Amino acid sequence: MPIKIAIIGAGLIGPRHAKSVINNPDTELIALVDPMPTGIQTASDLGTNYYPSVSALLSSPHRPDAAIVCTPNQTHVPITKELLSGNVHVLLEKPISNTIETGHSLLSLASSPEYAHLKLLVGHHRRFNPYVRATKSILENGSLGRTIAVNGLWTLYKPDSYFAGNGDWRTSSARGGGVIPINLVHDIDLMHHFFGPITRVHAEGILPQRENPTHDADEGAALTLRFASGVVGSFVVCDATPSSHNFEMGTGENPMIPKVENGSDFYRIFGSAGSLSVPDLTRWSYDNSGEKSWSSPLTVDQIEIPDNAAPFDLQLAHFVDVVRGDAVPSCSGEEGLRALIVCEAVQRAMRTGQPVEIDVDLLAGSKK
């Protein structure tokens, strides 16, 4: 039988998840939940049932087997707890929470004996992007040698409309807004996915560009990173500059953001045997030279993408496997919280001007 799935939140991401659910033969879109009046029309457009709250959904004839939570960051934990308490599996959009404390409380609940049979997957969907999977494969096959360093960019321009109306929470750091928890958290998760846990960060905030006094959310920073593996990195993140150096424009993943053809890279990975730029997947080495030397010509390899399946679709298929017990979560609640911990450390480094150490065992109190 198809898994009955409810979408919680009808904002930017909810309808995209809903379409994946509709298109997957193993899932059925059973309901859409959103407190705003516009949610009724969105549910109608999607051909599904509408409820104004999770409690109304859980007491209805359309109880789901699983739910995808796509609500503002500060609501992630209470909504997910309510769903788990209602015996519903959860795919929770990143970040796992807007605070480390509430994130820990969610993991504590999810790992308790009465809820241990339920599955919690954090929606860091980029792990399923074909460019990411290809990069992970290259790192694992050893063709770059030992990884030495990484340089990353996430830079683009968000218009005023992004912060208006139902999105006004994005203007406030206190309500979970800002480029660090909304956008950088994706890249932090991928850095963990590629290189293991980050143990130290330093960050310098950019000069604010949005002078509206009601807008206090962070707009960007320049970071330095140290990983437990010994890899070092640098990263620039900014949502207030016209730029093509970002994941969305490089991969074409988000249909709302135009892809840059023959586009700009956003990651550069440097190893002892070669280097790699992403997403063009160009590998540079001295494989065909007699001597590994700066005076020898470099060998250039263009690595092909094996497929171009939509990450949201692949993530949903994985969620189905997780719910059915055929797979473990690609990004567990613990890994979701680890990315949030690093983002909080970045914000603390921006405030204090000092490097922040991150204990790799910080999650030891949370059961997997």
Buried (B, 14 or more C-beta within 10 A) or exposed (E): EBBBBBBBBBBEBBBBBBBBBBEBEBBBBBBBBBEBEEBBEBBEEBEBBBBBBBEBBBEBEBBBBBBBBBBBBBBBBBBBBBBBBBBBBBBBBBBBBBBBEBBBBBBEBBBEEEBEEBBBBBBBBBBBBBBBBBBBEBBEEEBBEEBBBBBBBBBBEBEEEBBEEBBBBBBBBEBBBBBBBBBBBBBBBBBBBBBBBBBBBBBEBBEBEBEEEEBBBBBBBBBBBBBEBEBBBBBBBBBBBEBBBBBBBBBBBBEEBEBBEEBBBBBBBBBEBBBBBBBBBBBBBBBEEEEEEEEEEBEEBEBEEEEEEBBBBBBBBBBBBBBEEEBEBBBBBBBBBBBBBBBBBBBBBBEEEEBBEBEEEBBEEBEE
